[in-house]
Every structure is written in structure tokens, then in C-alpha cells.
Amino acid sequence: MRELTDNIRTMISQYFCSNCSELFSPKRSSQRFCSRECQVAAYQNRIRLALKHYEAANAPARKRQRCCRTCSKVFDLVGDEGFCCHECYRLYMDNLNHLATEAWRRKSQEKEATDAR
């Protein structure tokens, strides 16, 4: 019976290393690692992971690039605009208005021509 009790005590007093998962007998109640090497390796992994999270959280947003609709210049996209500058926007809108006016004028002339028949 004493032998069984000793075996149970030995099994209970063994723990798994938090780094390499190897079975070991701790020398103090708060010991989590089987060796100093495992303790250092776990610390380095923890620091590496924290640094990766820090860099990901503080990294600048990826810049998307777009080609201007008017002058075809490549620029960094800030919002959802499609123009590199306000001048290009105005040129595009003026041209769009001009095209729309021309289309409207053409349709109205066609309509007048069909009405006259």
C-alpha cells in the first residue's frame, strides 16, 4: 500500500512544462517550466507575439492606388474619389455636363423631327 501511495505522490508532483509539454518534477510550487532554457524560450515567444500584435495595431493603413479618370495619373486613394485633384474633378464634371447637354439636345432634336412627320 505504501508503494502505491508513493507512486501516486510522484505522479501528482509531476507537471507538464508550459513550453515543451515535457513531464517534470517542480522544485517549488510555482514552477511552470522544466528548465531555464524553456523559461527563456517561452519569454521570447511571448515578447515576439506581443511585438507582432503591436506592429499590426500601429501599422499605417495600406495605401490603395487608383488611376485618375481625367489625366490617368496614379495617386494614393484617400477616400472613394476617382480623381487626383480638384481640377481633374472639375474637368470631368464639365465634360460630363457637356456630354449630357449634347445628348439631351440630340434627343430633343430627334423628338422634334419625329413629331414633325
DSSP file (Angstrom, degrees, kcal/mol; ACC not computed):
  #  RESIDUE AA STRUCTURE BP1 BP2  ACC     N-H-->O    O-->H-N    N-H-->O    O-->H-N    TCO  KAPPA ALPHA  PHI   PSI    X-CA   Y-CA   Z-CA
    1    1 A M     >        0   0    0      0, 0.0     4,-2.2     0, 0.0     5,-0.2   0.000 360.0 360.0 360.0 -39.6    0.0    0.0    0.0
    2    2 A R  H  >  +     0   0    0      1,-0.2     4,-2.4     2,-0.2     5,-0.2   0.875 360.0  54.4 -63.0 -36.9    2.8    2.4    0.8
    3    3 A E  H  > S+     0   0    0      2,-0.2     4,-2.1     1,-0.2    -1,-0.2   0.900 108.1  49.0 -64.0 -41.3    4.3    1.7   -2.6
    4    4 A L  H  > S+     0   0    0      2,-0.2     4,-2.3     1,-0.2    -2,-0.2   0.900 110.2  51.0 -64.5 -42.4    1.1    2.7   -4.3
    5    5 A T  H  X S+     0   0    0     -4,-2.2     4,-2.5     1,-0.2    -2,-0.2   0.907 109.9  50.1 -62.6 -42.3    0.8    5.9   -2.2
    6    6 A D  H  X S+     0   0    0     -4,-2.4     4,-2.3     1,-0.2    -1,-0.2   0.897 110.0  50.5 -63.1 -40.1    4.4    6.8   -3.1
    7    7 A N  H  X S+     0   0    0     -4,-2.1     4,-2.4     2,-0.2    -2,-0.2   0.903 110.7  48.7 -64.6 -40.4    3.6    6.3   -6.8
    8    8 A I  H  X S+     0   0    0     -4,-2.3     4,-2.8     2,-0.2     5,-0.2   0.919 111.1  50.2 -65.5 -43.1    0.5    8.5   -6.6
    9    9 A R  H  X S+     0   0    0     -4,-2.5     4,-2.2     1,-0.2    -2,-0.2   0.906 111.0  49.5 -60.2 -41.4    2.5   11.2   -4.8
   10   10 A T  H  < S+     0   0    0     -4,-2.3     4,-0.3     2,-0.2    -2,-0.2   0.910 112.6  46.9 -64.5 -42.5    5.1   11.0   -7.5
   11   11 A M  H >< S+     0   0    0     -4,-2.4     3,-0.9     1,-0.2    -2,-0.2   0.895 113.8  47.7 -67.2 -39.6    2.5   11.3  -10.3
   12   12 A I  H 3< S+     0   0    0     -4,-2.8    -1,-0.2     1,-0.2    -2,-0.2   0.849 108.3  55.4 -69.7 -33.1    0.8   14.2   -8.5
   13   13 A S  T 3< S+     0   0    0     -4,-2.2     2,-0.4    -5,-0.2    -1,-0.2   0.458  92.8  87.8 -82.0   1.0    4.0   16.0   -8.0
   14   14 A Q    <   -     0   0    0     -3,-0.9     2,-0.3    -4,-0.3    11,-0.2  -0.833  56.9-178.0-101.9 140.7    4.9   15.9  -11.7
   15   15 A Y  E     -A   24   0A   0      9,-3.1     9,-2.9    -2,-0.4     2,-0.4  -0.838  29.1-105.7-129.5 165.3    3.7   18.6  -14.1
   16   16 A F  E     -A   23   0A   0     -2,-0.3     7,-0.2     7,-0.2     2,-0.1  -0.788  39.1-111.7 -93.6 136.7    3.9   19.4  -17.8
   17   17 A C     >  -     0   0    0      5,-2.5     4,-1.3    -2,-0.4    16,-0.2  -0.432  18.1-136.9 -64.4 136.1    6.2   22.1  -18.9
   18   18 A S  T  4 S+     0   0    0     14,-2.3    -1,-0.1     2,-0.1    15,-0.1   0.653  99.8  37.4 -70.9 -15.2    4.3   25.1  -20.2
   19   19 A N  T  4 S+     0   0    0     13,-0.2    -1,-0.1     3,-0.1    14,-0.1   0.871 133.0  15.7-101.1 -53.9    6.7   25.5  -23.1
   20   20 A C  T  4 S-     0   0    0      2,-0.1    -2,-0.1     0, 0.0    13,-0.0   0.473  90.0-128.3-105.3  -3.5    7.7   22.0  -24.3
   21   21 A S     <  +     0   0    0     -4,-1.3     2,-0.3     1,-0.2    -3,-0.1   0.717  56.0 149.1  63.0  24.2    5.0   19.9  -22.6
   22   22 A E        -     0   0    0      1,-0.1    -5,-2.5    -6,-0.1     2,-0.3  -0.636  52.5-109.9 -86.4 147.1    7.5   17.6  -21.1
   23   23 A L  E     +A   16   0A   0     -2,-0.3     2,-0.3    -7,-0.2    -7,-0.2  -0.601  49.3 160.5 -77.8 132.5    6.8   15.9  -17.7
   24   24 A F  E     -A   15   0A   0     -9,-2.9    -9,-3.1    -2,-0.3    10,-0.0  -0.973  42.1-117.6-148.8 161.9    8.9   17.2  -14.8
   25   25 A S        -     0   0    0     -2,-0.3   -11,-0.2   -11,-0.2     2,-0.1  -0.912  36.7-133.8-102.3 115.1    9.0   17.4  -11.1
   26   26 A P        -     0   0    0      0, 0.0     3,-0.1     0, 0.0     8,-0.1  -0.354   7.3-151.0 -71.6 147.9    8.9   21.0   -9.9
   27   27 A K  S    S+     0   0    0      1,-0.1     2,-0.3    -2,-0.1    -2,-0.0   0.666  85.5  26.0 -89.2 -19.9   11.3   22.2   -7.2
   28   28 A R  S >  S-     0   0    0      1,-0.0     3,-1.2     0, 0.0    -1,-0.1  -0.927  86.6-110.7-137.4 164.9    8.9   24.9   -6.0
   29   29 A S  T 3  S+     0   0    0     -2,-0.3    -1,-0.0     1,-0.2    -2,-0.0   0.748 113.9  49.0 -71.2 -23.3    5.1   25.1   -6.1
   30   30 A S  T 3  S+     0   0    0      2,-0.0     2,-0.3    -3,-0.0    -1,-0.2   0.367  78.3 124.6 -97.7   5.6    5.0   28.0   -8.7
   31   31 A Q    <   +     0   0    0     -3,-1.2     3,-0.0     1,-0.2     0, 0.0  -0.501  27.2 170.4 -72.1 128.3    7.5   26.5  -11.2
   32   32 A R        +     0   0    0     -2,-0.3   -14,-2.3   -15,-0.1     2,-0.3   0.580  55.9  62.1-112.0 -16.5    5.9   26.2  -14.7
   33   33 A F        -     0   0    0    -16,-0.2   -16,-0.1   -15,-0.1     3,-0.1  -0.854  68.8-138.3-119.3 150.0    8.9   25.3  -16.8
   34   34 A C  S    S+     0   0    0     -2,-0.3     2,-0.3     1,-0.1    -9,-0.1   0.766  85.6   4.2 -76.0 -25.4   11.2   22.2  -16.8
   35   35 A S  S  > S-     0   0    0      1,-0.1     4,-1.7     0, 0.0     5,-0.1  -0.939  75.0-103.0-151.3 170.6   14.4   24.2  -17.3
   36   36 A R  H  > S+     0   0    0     -2,-0.3     4,-2.5     1,-0.2     5,-0.2   0.850 118.8  58.6 -66.0 -35.1   15.8   27.7  -17.6
   37   37 A E  H  > S+     0   0    0      1,-0.2     4,-2.6     2,-0.2    -1,-0.2   0.905 106.3  47.4 -62.1 -42.5   16.0   27.2  -21.4
   38   38 A C  H  > S+     0   0    0      2,-0.2     4,-2.4     1,-0.2    -1,-0.2   0.876 110.8  52.3 -66.7 -37.1   12.3   26.6  -21.7
   39   39 A Q  H  X S+     0   0    0     -4,-1.7     4,-2.0     2,-0.2    -2,-0.2   0.927 112.6  44.4 -64.4 -44.5   11.6   29.6  -19.5
   40   40 A V  H  X S+     0   0    0     -4,-2.5     4,-2.6     2,-0.2    -2,-0.2   0.909 113.2  51.1 -66.3 -42.7   13.7   31.9  -21.7
   41   41 A A  H  X S+     0   0    0     -4,-2.6     4,-2.2     1,-0.2    -2,-0.2   0.904 110.7  48.7 -62.8 -41.3   12.2   30.4  -24.9
   42   42 A A  H  X S+     0   0    0     -4,-2.4     4,-2.3     2,-0.2    -1,-0.2   0.896 111.4  50.2 -65.0 -40.3    8.6   31.0  -23.6
   43   43 A Y  H  X S+     0   0    0     -4,-2.0     4,-2.5     2,-0.2    -2,-0.2   0.925 110.7  49.0 -63.2 -44.8    9.5   34.5  -22.7
   44   44 A Q  H  X S+     0   0    0     -4,-2.6     4,-2.6     1,-0.2    -2,-0.2   0.888 111.3  49.7 -63.8 -39.2   11.0   35.2  -26.1
   45   45 A N  H  X S+     0   0    0     -4,-2.2     4,-2.4     2,-0.2    -1,-0.2   0.906 110.9  49.9 -64.0 -41.2    7.8   33.7  -27.8
   46   46 A R  H  X S+     0   0    0     -4,-2.3     4,-2.2     2,-0.2    -2,-0.2   0.914 113.2  45.6 -63.8 -43.7    5.6   35.9  -25.6
   47   47 A I  H  X S+     0   0    0     -4,-2.5     4,-2.5     2,-0.2    -2,-0.2   0.908 112.2  51.5 -65.3 -43.0    7.7   39.1  -26.5
   48   48 A R  H  X S+     0   0    0     -4,-2.6     4,-2.1     1,-0.2    -2,-0.2   0.909 111.7  46.9 -61.0 -43.3    7.7   38.2  -30.2
   49   49 A L  H  X S+     0   0    0     -4,-2.4     4,-2.2     2,-0.2    -1,-0.2   0.904 111.9  50.0 -66.3 -42.0    3.9   37.7  -30.2
   50   50 A A  H  X S+     0   0    0     -4,-2.2     4,-2.3     1,-0.2    -2,-0.2   0.895 110.9  50.0 -63.6 -39.9    3.3   41.0  -28.3
   51   51 A L  H  X S+     0   0    0     -4,-2.5     4,-2.7     2,-0.2    -1,-0.2   0.894 109.1  51.7 -65.4 -40.4    5.6   42.8  -30.8
   52   52 A K  H  X S+     0   0    0     -4,-2.1     4,-2.1     2,-0.2    -2,-0.2   0.911 111.6  46.5 -63.4 -42.2    3.7   41.4  -33.7
   53   53 A H  H  X S+     0   0    0     -4,-2.2     4,-2.3     2,-0.2    -2,-0.2   0.894 112.4  51.1 -66.2 -39.7    0.4   42.5  -32.3
   54   54 A Y  H  X S+     0   0    0     -4,-2.3     4,-2.0     2,-0.2    -2,-0.2   0.929 111.3  47.2 -62.8 -45.7    1.8   45.9  -31.5
   55   55 A E  H  X S+     0   0    0     -4,-2.7     4,-0.7     1,-0.2    -1,-0.2   0.886 112.4  49.9 -64.5 -38.7    3.1   46.3  -35.0
   56   56 A A  H  < S+     0   0    0     -4,-2.1     3,-0.4     1,-0.2    -1,-0.2   0.887 112.9  46.5 -67.3 -37.8   -0.2   45.2  -36.5
   57   57 A A  H  < S+     0   0    0     -4,-2.3    -2,-0.2     1,-0.2    -1,-0.2   0.831 121.0  36.9 -73.4 -31.3   -2.2   47.6  -34.4
   58   58 A N  H  < S+     0   0    0     -4,-2.0    -1,-0.2    -5,-0.2    -2,-0.2   0.303  86.7 119.3-106.1   8.5    0.1   50.6  -35.1
   59   59 A A  S  < S-     0   0    0     -4,-0.7     3,-0.1    -3,-0.4     2,-0.0  -0.486  72.1-106.4 -73.7 143.3    0.9   49.9  -38.7
   60   60 A P        -     0   0    0      0, 0.0    -1,-0.1     0, 0.0     3,-0.1  -0.381  44.9 -93.8 -66.2 149.4   -0.2   52.6  -41.2
   61   61 A A        -     0   0    0      1,-0.1     2,-0.1    -3,-0.1    -3,-0.0  -0.318  48.1 -97.2 -62.5 144.2   -3.2   51.6  -43.3
   62   62 A R        -     0   0    0      1,-0.1     2,-0.6    -3,-0.1    -1,-0.1  -0.412  38.0-127.2 -64.5 135.4   -2.3   50.1  -46.6
   63   63 A K        -     0   0    0     -2,-0.1     2,-0.4    -3,-0.1    15,-0.1  -0.731  19.5-155.3 -87.7 126.2   -2.4   52.7  -49.3
   64   64 A R  E     -B   77   0B   0     13,-0.6    13,-4.1    -2,-0.6     2,-0.4  -0.770  10.5-144.4 -95.6 147.4   -4.5   51.8  -52.3
   65   65 A Q  E     -B   76   0B   0     -2,-0.4     2,-0.3    11,-0.3    11,-0.2  -0.859  16.8-177.5-115.1 149.4   -3.7   53.4  -55.6
   66   66 A R  E     -B   75   0B   0      9,-2.5     9,-2.6    -2,-0.4     2,-0.5  -0.951  27.0-118.0-140.1 157.8   -6.1   54.5  -58.3
   67   67 A C  E     -B   74   0B   0     -2,-0.3     7,-0.2     7,-0.2     6,-0.1  -0.855  37.6-111.5 -99.2 131.4   -5.7   56.0  -61.7
   68   68 A C     >  -     0   0    0      5,-2.7     4,-1.0    -2,-0.5    15,-0.2  -0.349  16.5-138.9 -63.0 138.0   -7.3   59.4  -62.2
   69   69 A R  T  4 S+     0   0    0     13,-1.9    -1,-0.1     2,-0.1    14,-0.1   0.754  97.9  35.6 -69.5 -24.8  -10.3   59.4  -64.5
   70   70 A T  T  4 S+     0   0    0     12,-0.2    -1,-0.1     3,-0.1    13,-0.1   0.918 133.2  16.3 -95.4 -55.6   -9.3   62.6  -66.2
   71   71 A C  T  4 S-     0   0    0      2,-0.1    -2,-0.1     0, 0.0    12,-0.0   0.474  89.9-127.2-104.2  -2.9   -5.5   62.7  -66.5
   72   72 A S     <  +     0   0    0     -4,-1.0     2,-0.3     1,-0.2    -3,-0.1   0.670  54.2 153.2  64.9  19.7   -4.6   59.0  -65.9
   73   73 A K        -     0   0    0     -6,-0.1    -5,-2.7     1,-0.0     2,-0.4  -0.605  46.2-123.8 -77.6 139.2   -2.2   59.9  -63.1
   74   74 A V  E     +B   67   0B   0     -2,-0.3     2,-0.3    -7,-0.2    -7,-0.2  -0.719  41.2 168.5 -84.9 131.3   -1.7   57.2  -60.5
   75   75 A F  E     -B   66   0B   0     -9,-2.6    -9,-2.5    -2,-0.4     2,-0.4  -0.943  40.6 -93.7-141.7 160.6   -2.4   58.5  -56.9
   76   76 A D  E     -B   65   0B   0     -2,-0.3     2,-0.5   -11,-0.2   -11,-0.3  -0.616  42.8-125.6 -77.0 129.3   -2.9   57.2  -53.4
   77   77 A L  E     +B   64   0B   0    -13,-4.1   -13,-0.6    -2,-0.4    -1,-0.1  -0.640  34.7 169.8 -80.5 123.9   -6.6   56.7  -52.6
   78   78 A V  S    S-     0   0    0     -2,-0.5    -1,-0.2   -15,-0.1     2,-0.0   0.855  70.9  -8.9 -98.5 -52.5   -7.7   58.5  -49.5
   79   79 A G  S    S-     0   0    0      2,-0.0    -2,-0.0     0, 0.0     0, 0.0   0.160 102.3 -66.7-114.1-127.5  -11.5   58.1  -49.7
   80   80 A D  S    S+     0   0    0     -3,-0.0    -3,-0.0    -2,-0.0     2,-0.0   0.099  85.3 129.1-119.2  21.9  -13.5   56.8  -52.6
   81   81 A E        -     0   0    0      1,-0.1    -3,-0.1     2,-0.1    -2,-0.0  -0.322  49.3-151.2 -74.9 160.3  -12.8   59.5  -55.0
   82   82 A G        +     0   0    0     -5,-0.1   -13,-1.9    -2,-0.0     2,-0.3   0.157  67.8  82.0-116.5  18.1  -11.6   58.8  -58.5
   83   83 A F        -     0   0    0    -15,-0.2    -2,-0.1   -14,-0.1     3,-0.1  -0.938  65.3-144.0-128.6 147.6   -9.6   61.9  -59.2
   84   84 A C  S    S+     0   0    0     -2,-0.3     2,-0.3     1,-0.1    -1,-0.1   0.764  84.4   1.7 -79.6 -25.1   -6.1   63.0  -58.3
   85   85 A C  S  > S-     0   0    0      1,-0.1     4,-1.6     0, 0.0    -1,-0.1  -0.943  76.1-100.3-153.7 171.8   -7.1   66.7  -57.7
   86   86 A H  H  > S+     0   0    0     -2,-0.3     4,-2.7     1,-0.2     5,-0.2   0.844 117.0  59.6 -68.7 -33.6  -10.0   69.1  -57.8
   87   87 A E  H  > S+     0   0    0      1,-0.2     4,-2.7     2,-0.2    -1,-0.2   0.923 105.9  47.7 -59.5 -44.8   -9.0   70.4  -61.2
   88   88 A C  H  > S+     0   0    0      1,-0.2     4,-2.5     2,-0.2    -1,-0.2   0.887 110.8  52.1 -64.8 -37.7   -9.4   66.9  -62.7
   89   89 A Y  H  X S+     0   0    0     -4,-1.6     4,-2.8     2,-0.2    -2,-0.2   0.939 111.1  46.9 -61.2 -47.1  -12.7   66.5  -61.0
   90   90 A R  H  X S+     0   0    0     -4,-2.7     4,-3.0     2,-0.2     5,-0.2   0.916 112.2  50.1 -63.4 -43.6  -14.0   69.9  -62.4
   91   91 A L  H  X S+     0   0    0     -4,-2.7     4,-2.4     2,-0.2    -1,-0.2   0.924 112.9  47.2 -59.3 -44.2  -12.8   69.0  -65.9
   92   92 A Y  H  X S+     0   0    0     -4,-2.5     4,-2.8     2,-0.2    -2,-0.2   0.932 114.4  45.8 -62.6 -46.9  -14.5   65.6  -65.7
   93   93 A M  H  X S+     0   0    0     -4,-2.8     4,-3.0     2,-0.2     5,-0.2   0.897 112.9  50.0 -66.7 -40.1  -17.7   67.1  -64.4
   94   94 A D  H  X S+     0   0    0     -4,-3.0     4,-2.5     2,-0.2    -1,-0.2   0.921 113.9  45.7 -62.3 -43.1  -17.7   69.9  -67.0
   95   95 A N  H  X S+     0   0    0     -4,-2.4     4,-2.9    -5,-0.2    -2,-0.2   0.898 113.0  50.3 -66.2 -40.2  -17.1   67.3  -69.7
   96   96 A L  H  X S+     0   0    0     -4,-2.8     4,-2.8     2,-0.2    -2,-0.2   0.923 112.1  47.1 -63.5 -44.6  -19.9   65.1  -68.3
   97   97 A N  H  X S+     0   0    0     -4,-3.0     4,-2.7     2,-0.2    -2,-0.2   0.905 112.3  50.6 -62.6 -40.9  -22.3   68.0  -68.2
   98   98 A H  H  X S+     0   0    0     -4,-2.5     4,-2.6    -5,-0.2    -2,-0.2   0.932 112.1  46.7 -62.6 -45.7  -21.3   68.9  -71.7
   99   99 A L  H  X S+     0   0    0     -4,-2.9     4,-2.6     1,-0.2    -2,-0.2   0.903 113.0  49.5 -63.6 -41.1  -21.9   65.4  -72.9
  100  100 A A  H  X S+     0   0    0     -4,-2.8     4,-2.4     2,-0.2    -1,-0.2   0.904 111.6  48.8 -64.8 -40.7  -25.2   65.2  -71.0
  101  101 A T  H  X S+     0   0    0     -4,-2.7     4,-2.7     2,-0.2    -2,-0.2   0.910 112.0  49.0 -64.4 -42.5  -26.3   68.5  -72.6
  102  102 A E  H  X S+     0   0    0     -4,-2.6     4,-2.6     2,-0.2    -2,-0.2   0.915 112.0  48.3 -63.4 -42.8  -25.3   67.3  -76.0
  103  103 A A  H  X S+     0   0    0     -4,-2.6     4,-2.5     2,-0.2    -2,-0.2   0.905 112.9  48.1 -64.1 -41.7  -27.2   64.0  -75.6
  104  104 A W  H  X S+     0   0    0     -4,-2.4     4,-2.6     2,-0.2    -2,-0.2   0.917 112.7  48.7 -64.2 -43.4  -30.3   65.9  -74.3
  105  105 A R  H  X S+     0   0    0     -4,-2.7     4,-2.1     2,-0.2    -2,-0.2   0.907 111.8  49.3 -62.8 -42.6  -30.0   68.3  -77.3
  106  106 A R  H  X S+     0   0    0     -4,-2.6     4,-2.4     2,-0.2    -2,-0.2   0.917 112.4  47.6 -63.3 -44.3  -29.7   65.4  -79.7
  107  107 A K  H  X S+     0   0    0     -4,-2.5     4,-2.6     1,-0.2    -2,-0.2   0.908 111.4  50.1 -64.5 -41.9  -32.7   63.6  -78.2
  108  108 A S  H  X S+     0   0    0     -4,-2.6     4,-2.2     2,-0.2    -1,-0.2   0.872 111.0  49.6 -66.2 -35.3  -34.8   66.7  -78.3
  109  109 A Q  H  X S+     0   0    0     -4,-2.1     4,-2.2     2,-0.2    -1,-0.2   0.907 111.6  48.7 -68.0 -40.9  -33.9   67.3  -82.0
  110  110 A E  H  X S+     0   0    0     -4,-2.4     4,-2.3     2,-0.2    -2,-0.2   0.910 111.4  50.2 -63.8 -40.6  -34.8   63.7  -82.8
  111  111 A K  H  X S+     0   0    0     -4,-2.6     4,-2.3     2,-0.2    -2,-0.2   0.905 110.4  49.1 -64.7 -42.0  -38.1   64.0  -81.0
  112  112 A E  H  X S+     0   0    0     -4,-2.2     4,-1.9     1,-0.2    -1,-0.2   0.887 110.5  51.9 -62.6 -39.4  -38.9   67.3  -82.9
  113  113 A A  H  X S+     0   0    0     -4,-2.2     4,-0.8     1,-0.2    -2,-0.2   0.898 111.9  45.0 -66.0 -40.4  -38.0   65.5  -86.1
  114  114 A T  H  < S+     0   0    0     -4,-2.3     3,-0.2     1,-0.2    -1,-0.2   0.852 112.8  51.5 -72.0 -32.9  -40.3   62.6  -85.4
  115  115 A D  H  < S+     0   0    0     -4,-2.3    -2,-0.2     1,-0.2    -1,-0.2   0.838 104.8  57.3 -70.3 -32.3  -43.1   64.9  -84.2
  116  116 A A  H  <        0   0    0     -4,-1.9    -1,-0.2     1,-0.3    -2,-0.2   0.757 360.0 360.0 -71.6 -23.8  -42.9   67.0  -87.4
  117  117 A R     <        0   0    0     -4,-0.8    -1,-0.3    -3,-0.2    -2,-0.2   0.488 360.0 360.0 -75.3 360.0  -43.5   63.9  -89.6
